[in-house]
Amino acid sequence: MCLVCIEYAKQKLTIEEGISNITEMKQEVGEEHFLEVYNQLHDDLVDRNLEEYWSHYYEQVGFGD
């Protein structure tokens, strides 16, 4: 595991910080690990954004008012 993985698992890095850090460390960690970590962080970001969107969906669109 790389430093980004360890710190993200401990919740000491936000998703955005993790993406930034793994991008900076791409050469050190190698292409395969970079893609694995980047894709996981990206999936976590999409999940978080979808949760936020759907949790306020009806307030945003005014459906049923």
C-alpha positions in Angstrom: 0.0 0.0 0.0 1.1 3.5 -0.7 0.9 6.5 1.5 -2.2 7.8 -0.2 -4.0 4.4 0.4 -2.9 4.3 4.1 -4.0 7.9 4.9 -7.2 7.7 2.9 -8.1 4.5 4.8 -7.5 6.3 8.1 -9.8 9.1 6.8 -7.0 11.6 7.1 -7.3 12.6 3.4 -10.4 13.7 1.6 -11.3 12.2 -1.8 -10.1 15.4 -3.5 -6.8 15.4 -1.6 -6.3 11.7 -2.4 -6.8 12.3 -6.1 -4.4 15.2 -6.1 -1.8 13.3 -4.1 -2.0 10.1 -6.1 -1.6 12.1 -9.3 1.6 13.7 -7.9 2.9 10.2 -6.9 2.1 8.6 -10.2 5.7 7.9 -11.1 6.6 6.5 -7.7 3.7 4.1 -7.4 3.6 2.9 -10.9 0.9 3.0 -13.6 -1.1 -0.1 -12.3 -1.4 1.0 -8.7 -2.1 4.6 -9.8 -5.0 3.5 -12.0 -6.4 1.2 -9.2 -6.3 4.0 -6.6 -7.4 6.8 -8.9 -10.4 4.7 -10.1 -11.4 3.9 -6.5 -11.2 7.5 -5.4 -13.1 8.6 -8.5 -15.8 6.0 -7.8 -16.0 7.2 -4.2 -16.4 10.8 -5.4 -19.2 9.9 -7.8 -21.0 7.9 -5.0 -20.7 10.8 -2.6 -22.0 13.3 -5.2 -24.9 11.1 -6.1 -25.8 10.6 -2.4 -25.8 14.4 -2.0 -27.9 15.0 -5.1 -30.5 12.4 -4.3 -30.8 13.4 -0.6 -32.0 16.8 -1.7 -33.6 15.9 -5.0 -37.2 16.8 -4.1 -36.2 20.1 -2.6 -34.2 21.0 -5.7 -36.9 20.2 -8.3 -39.9 21.1 -6.2 -41.7 17.9 -7.1 -45.1 17.6 -5.5 -45.4 21.3 -4.4 
